[in-house]
């Protein structure tokens, strides 16, 4: 089972490396399309292989975290934040003897593989 586990892990690493390269290539091609389409003033390009449509979406980029946090607390707009507890910070608090109300420590089991 250890040999099979090591083989699967190694294959996943190979695939992940290939995927990383493909993602980089895909993202570079997308950026090239955006630049070219903006330069040419068009929002749609079609060929026999498919169609590319230039889209725009507004996304948040925090420029002043303290100001944002203060505003969220003042207005109660907590829904703007994603709900996830930082595991490392939580472990530090638990190890320091602190309790975090509403959060239960869960011992997640895993293995570590070192192959030769």
C-alpha positions as CSV (number, residue, x, y, z in Angstrom):
1,X,0.0,0.0,0.0
2,X,2.9,2.4,0.7
3,X,4.3,1.8,-2.8
4,X,0.9,2.4,-4.3
5,X,0.4,5.5,-2.2
6,X,3.8,6.9,-3.3
7,X,3.0,6.2,-6.9
8,X,-0.4,7.9,-6.7
9,X,1.2,10.9,-4.9
10,X,4.0,11.2,-7.5
11,X,1.5,11.0,-10.4
12,X,-0.7,13.7,-8.8
13,X,2.4,15.9,-8.5
14,X,3.2,15.3,-12.2
15,X,-0.4,16.2,-13.2
16,X,-0.4,19.2,-10.9
17,X,2.9,20.5,-12.5
18,X,1.3,20.0,-16.0
19,X,-1.8,21.7,-14.8
20,X,0.2,24.6,-13.4
21,X,1.9,25.1,-16.8
22,X,-1.4,24.9,-18.6
23,X,-3.1,27.4,-16.3
24,X,-0.2,29.8,-16.8
25,X,-0.4,29.4,-20.6
26,X,-4.2,29.8,-20.5
27,X,-4.0,32.9,-18.3
28,X,-1.4,34.5,-20.6
29,X,-3.6,33.8,-23.7
30,X,-6.6,35.4,-21.9
31,X,-4.5,38.5,-21.1
32,X,-3.4,38.7,-24.7
33,X,-7.0,38.5,-25.8
34,X,-8.0,41.3,-23.3
35,X,-5.2,43.5,-24.5
36,X,-5.8,43.0,-28.2
37,X,-9.6,43.4,-27.9
38,X,-9.2,46.6,-25.8
39,X,-6.7,47.9,-28.4
40,X,-9.1,47.2,-31.3
41,X,-12.1,48.4,-29.4
42,X,-14.1,45.2,-29.8
43,X,-15.9,43.0,-27.3
44,X,-16.4,39.8,-29.3
45,X,-14.2,37.8,-31.6
46,X,-15.4,34.7,-33.5
47,X,-13.8,32.0,-35.6
48,X,-14.7,28.5,-36.6
49,X,-13.0,27.3,-33.4
50,X,-15.2,29.4,-31.1
51,X,-16.1,32.8,-29.7
52,X,-14.3,35.0,-27.2
53,X,-16.4,37.6,-25.4
54,X,-14.7,40.4,-23.4
55,X,-16.5,40.7,-20.0
56,X,-16.0,43.0,-17.0
57,X,-16.9,42.1,-13.4
58,X,-16.5,44.4,-10.4
59,X,-14.5,42.6,-7.6
60,X,-13.4,44.0,-4.2
61,X,-9.8,44.9,-3.6
62,X,-9.2,45.9,0.0
63,X,-7.0,49.0,0.1
64,X,-7.5,49.9,3.8
65,X,-8.3,46.9,6.0
66,X,-8.7,48.9,9.2
67,X,-11.2,51.3,7.6
68,X,-13.1,48.4,6.0
69,X,-13.3,46.5,9.3
70,X,-14.4,49.5,11.3
71,X,-17.2,50.2,8.7
72,X,-18.3,46.6,8.8
73,X,-18.5,46.6,12.6
74,X,-20.3,50.0,12.6
75,X,-22.9,49.1,10.0
76,X,-23.2,45.4,10.9
77,X,-22.6,44.4,7.3
78,X,-20.8,41.2,8.3
79,X,-22.2,39.4,5.3
80,X,-19.4,41.0,3.2
81,X,-16.9,38.7,4.8
82,X,-16.4,35.0,4.0
83,X,-17.0,32.7,7.0
84,X,-13.9,30.7,7.6
85,X,-11.7,30.3,10.7
86,X,-8.0,30.5,10.2
87,X,-6.8,27.1,11.4
88,X,-3.3,28.1,12.3
89,X,-4.5,31.1,14.4
90,X,-7.1,28.9,16.0
91,X,-4.6,26.3,17.0
92,X,-2.4,29.0,18.5
93,X,-5.2,30.2,20.7
94,X,-6.1,26.7,21.8
95,X,-2.5,25.9,22.6
96,X,-2.4,29.1,24.7
97,X,-5.3,27.9,26.7
98,X,-7.9,30.2,25.2
99,X,-11.4,29.1,24.1
100,X,-13.1,30.5,21.0
101,X,-16.9,30.6,21.5
102,X,-18.9,28.8,18.9
103,X,-15.9,26.9,17.5
104,X,-15.2,23.3,18.4
105,X,-11.7,21.8,17.9
106,X,-11.9,18.8,15.5
107,X,-9.0,16.4,15.3
108,X,-8.6,15.8,11.6
109,X,-6.6,12.7,10.9
110,X,-4.2,12.4,8.0
111,X,-1.0,10.7,7.1
112,X,2.4,11.9,6.0
113,X,4.3,9.9,3.3
114,X,8.1,9.9,2.9
115,X,9.2,7.7,0.1
116,X,12.7,6.4,-0.5
